[in-house]
Amino acid sequence: MLHPSDLKPRLTQARAELTRQIEVVNEFGESSQVHIPAERALTVYLDKRELVTLMTLGASPEFLVLGFLLNQRLIHSVAEIESITVDWSLGEGEMGQPGVAAIKTREGQSQAGSKTAARVVTTGCGQGSVFGDLVNDIDAIQLPPNSRIAQATLYALVNAIRVQETTYKSSGSVHGCALFKGAEMLMFVEDVGRHNAVDTIAGWMAMNDVSGHDKVFYTTGRLTSEMVIKSA
């Protein structure tokens, strides 16, 4: 008999193209082709109930959705989810209707309604929000007393990011987040918002049974309250 922690949801693999090519005209009237981030809207349905619309590049949408649910404390374990199905065929956010992420819980009817009723607006540039239970849990989180990072490790992390092939290098306008164990990069994600990248990493960690107790989280840009809360 499977232990609840061994139950993992079925995930589609609906990775989207991260950039698209457009024609631009400079100040001299000269045309050229450039790549820009392909931002898309993804509407999330939890047991057929609309929950939220996320703006994303679509690099790992299933991990993004799973991490969002976990970080918002709408679920407590991946074992609660039977499947996450992402379908971009309804549209890609740039034109027409958004893509859809359909989440089916094992119980058939999610109890997330009461949790989504209370939302807190955060200080992120996109005016993100976190749900009430998440804020209530923060006071109980403490870092281990031996949480230290050696200077050499910090240099190694920065260098690993420097040599990483990224969407930012080809198109700009995106943020990147990474998960490290020591100087080893375990996961790297780029998205239009850092909070999305945090959720994606959280979803990947949950699906791969990766604990955060000895890991280092790296992000570009500043750390808003939402980022700190989700990282915790």
C-alpha positions as CSV (number, residue, x, y, z in Angstrom):
1,M,0.0,0.0,0.0
2,L,1.3,3.4,-1.0
3,H,2.1,5.9,1.8
4,P,0.4,9.3,1.2
5,S,3.8,10.9,0.6
6,D,4.4,8.5,-2.3
7,L,1.4,9.7,-4.2
8,K,2.3,12.1,-6.9
9,P,0.0,13.9,-9.3
10,R,0.0,13.2,-13.1
11,L,1.4,16.2,-14.9
12,T,1.3,17.2,-18.5
13,Q,4.4,18.6,-20.1
14,A,3.0,21.7,-21.8
15,R,6.2,23.7,-22.0
16,A,5.7,26.7,-24.2
17,E,8.2,28.7,-26.4
18,L,9.8,31.2,-24.1
19,T,10.4,33.9,-26.7
20,R,8.9,35.1,-30.0
21,Q,10.4,37.0,-32.9
22,I,9.1,40.4,-33.9
23,E,10.1,43.1,-36.3
24,V,11.2,46.4,-34.9
25,V,12.1,49.7,-36.5
26,N,14.9,51.9,-35.1
27,E,15.2,55.7,-35.1
28,F,16.7,55.5,-38.6
29,G,13.8,53.7,-40.1
30,E,15.7,50.4,-40.4
31,S,13.9,47.2,-39.7
32,S,15.3,44.2,-37.8
33,Q,14.2,41.0,-36.1
34,V,14.5,40.7,-32.3
35,H,13.3,38.2,-29.7
36,I,11.1,39.2,-26.8
37,P,9.7,37.2,-23.9
38,A,6.5,35.4,-24.9
39,E,4.3,36.3,-21.9
40,R,1.1,34.2,-21.6
41,A,-1.9,34.2,-19.4
42,L,-2.7,30.9,-17.6
43,T,-6.0,30.6,-15.8
44,V,-6.0,28.0,-13.0
45,Y,-9.1,26.0,-12.2
46,L,-9.1,24.0,-9.0
47,D,-11.8,21.2,-9.2
48,K,-13.5,23.2,-11.9
49,R,-13.6,26.4,-9.9
50,E,-11.6,29.3,-11.3
51,L,-8.9,30.3,-8.8
52,V,-6.4,32.7,-10.4
53,T,-4.9,33.9,-13.7
54,L,-1.1,33.8,-13.8
55,M,1.1,35.7,-16.3
56,T,3.9,33.4,-17.2
57,L,6.4,32.4,-19.9
58,G,5.2,28.9,-19.6
59,A,8.6,27.2,-19.1
60,S,7.2,24.7,-16.6
61,P,3.6,25.5,-16.1
62,E,2.7,22.4,-14.2
63,F,5.4,23.0,-11.6
64,L,4.3,26.6,-11.4
65,V,0.7,25.7,-10.6
66,L,1.7,23.0,-8.1
67,G,4.2,25.4,-6.4
68,F,1.5,28.1,-6.3
69,L,-0.9,25.9,-4.5
70,L,1.7,24.8,-2.0
71,N,3.1,28.2,-1.3
72,Q,-0.4,29.7,-0.8
73,R,-1.1,26.8,1.6
74,L,-4.1,25.8,-0.5
75,I,-2.8,22.3,-0.3
76,H,-0.3,20.8,2.2
77,S,1.0,17.9,0.1
78,V,1.3,16.8,-3.6
79,A,-0.6,13.7,-2.5
80,E,-3.8,15.8,-2.4
81,I,-3.6,16.4,-6.2
82,E,-4.6,13.7,-8.7
83,S,-3.6,15.6,-11.9
84,I,-2.6,18.9,-13.3
85,T,-3.4,19.4,-17.0
86,V,-2.2,22.5,-18.9
87,D,-3.6,23.3,-22.3
88,W,-2.4,26.3,-24.3
89,S,-4.7,25.6,-27.3
90,L,-7.3,28.1,-26.1
91,G,-4.8,30.9,-26.5
92,E,-1.4,32.1,-25.4
93,G,-2.2,35.2,-23.5
94,E,-0.8,37.5,-26.2
95,M,-3.9,37.0,-28.4
96,G,-7.3,35.6,-27.6
97,Q,-8.2,33.7,-24.5
98,P,-5.7,32.5,-21.8
99,G,-4.3,29.0,-21.5
100,V,-5.9,26.7,-18.9
101,A,-4.5,24.7,-16.0
102,A,-7.0,22.2,-14.7
103,I,-6.3,20.8,-11.3
104,K,-8.1,17.7,-10.0
105,T,-7.8,16.8,-6.3
106,R,-8.1,13.3,-5.1
107,E,-11.0,14.2,-2.9
108,G,-12.9,15.5,-5.9
109,Q,-13.9,18.8,-4.2
110,S,-11.3,21.1,-2.9
111,Q,-11.8,23.0,0.4
112,A,-9.8,25.9,-0.9
113,G,-12.8,28.3,-1.0
114,S,-12.5,29.5,2.5
115,K,-8.7,30.0,2.2
116,T,-9.0,32.1,-0.9
117,A,-11.5,34.4,0.6
118,A,-8.9,36.3,2.6
119,R,-6.1,37.8,0.5
120,V,-3.3,40.1,1.4
121,V,-1.9,42.5,-1.3
122,T,1.9,42.4,-1.3
123,T,4.5,45.0,-2.2
124,G,5.6,43.3,-5.4
125,C,5.7,45.4,-8.6
126,G,2.7,43.5,-10.0
127,Q,0.6,44.0,-6.8
128,G,0.6,40.2,-6.1
129,S,-1.5,38.7,-3.4
130,V,-1.1,35.9,-0.8
131,F,-3.9,34.1,0.9
132,G,-4.6,34.5,4.6
133,D,-3.4,31.1,5.9
134,L,0.0,31.7,4.4
135,V,0.5,34.9,6.3
136,N,-0.7,33.3,9.6
137,D,1.9,30.5,9.2
138,I,5.0,32.8,8.8
139,D,5.6,33.4,12.5
140,A,6.3,29.7,13.1
141,I,9.1,29.6,10.6
142,Q,12.7,29.8,11.8
143,L,16.0,29.3,10.1
144,P,18.3,26.7,11.6
145,P,20.9,28.3,13.9
146,N,23.8,27.0,11.7
147,S,22.5,28.7,8.5
148,R,25.7,30.1,7.1
149,I,27.1,30.5,3.6
150,A,30.8,30.6,2.9
151,Q,32.2,33.5,0.9
152,A,33.7,31.1,-1.7
153,T,30.2,29.5,-2.1
154,L,28.7,32.9,-2.8
155,Y,31.2,33.5,-5.5
156,A,30.5,30.1,-7.0
157,L,26.8,30.7,-7.1
158,V,27.2,34.0,-8.9
159,N,29.6,32.4,-11.4
160,A,27.1,29.6,-12.0
161,I,24.4,32.1,-12.9
162,R,26.8,34.1,-15.1
163,V,27.6,31.1,-17.3
164,Q,24.0,29.8,-17.4
165,E,22.3,30.1,-20.8
166,T,19.3,32.3,-20.2
167,T,16.3,33.8,-21.9
168,Y,17.4,37.1,-20.4
169,K,20.6,37.1,-22.5
170,S,18.6,36.7,-25.7
171,S,15.6,38.9,-25.0
172,G,15.9,40.6,-21.6
173,S,12.9,41.6,-19.5
174,V,12.7,38.5,-17.4
175,H,13.8,37.4,-13.9
176,G,15.6,34.3,-12.9
177,C,15.7,32.1,-9.8
178,A,17.8,29.1,-8.9
179,L,18.1,26.5,-6.3
180,F,21.5,25.4,-5.1
181,K,23.0,22.8,-2.8
182,G,26.3,24.2,-2.0
183,A,27.7,25.4,-5.3
184,E,25.7,22.9,-7.3
185,M,22.8,24.3,-9.2
186,L,19.8,22.0,-8.9
187,M,17.1,24.0,-10.7
188,F,17.0,27.3,-12.7
189,V,13.8,29.0,-13.8
190,E,13.1,32.2,-15.6
191,D,9.7,34.0,-15.8
192,V,8.2,37.4,-16.2
193,G,7.9,37.6,-12.4
194,R,10.2,36.3,-9.7
195,H,7.3,35.1,-7.6
196,N,6.4,32.7,-10.5
197,A,9.9,31.4,-10.6
198,V,9.8,30.7,-6.8
199,D,6.5,28.8,-7.2
200,T,8.0,26.8,-10.1
201,I,11.0,25.8,-8.0
202,A,8.7,24.9,-5.1
203,G,6.7,22.6,-7.4
204,W,9.8,20.9,-8.7
205,M,11.1,20.3,-5.2
206,A,7.8,18.8,-4.1
207,M,7.6,16.5,-7.1
208,N,11.2,15.3,-6.5
209,D,11.1,15.1,-2.7
210,V,13.8,17.7,-2.4
211,S,14.0,19.3,1.1
212,G,15.0,23.0,1.5
213,H,16.8,22.7,4.8
214,D,20.3,22.7,3.3
215,K,19.6,24.6,0.1
216,V,20.3,28.2,-1.1
217,F,17.8,30.2,-3.1
218,Y,19.1,32.7,-5.6
219,T,17.0,35.4,-7.3
220,T,17.6,38.4,-9.5
221,G,16.4,41.7,-8.4
222,R,15.1,42.8,-5.0
223,L,13.3,40.6,-2.5
224,T,9.7,41.7,-1.8
225,S,7.7,40.5,1.2
226,E,6.0,38.0,-1.1
227,M,9.3,36.6,-2.2
228,V,10.6,36.2,1.3
229,I,7.3,34.6,2.5
230,K,7.2,32.1,-0.4
231,S,10.9,31.2,0.0
232,A,10.3,30.5,3.7
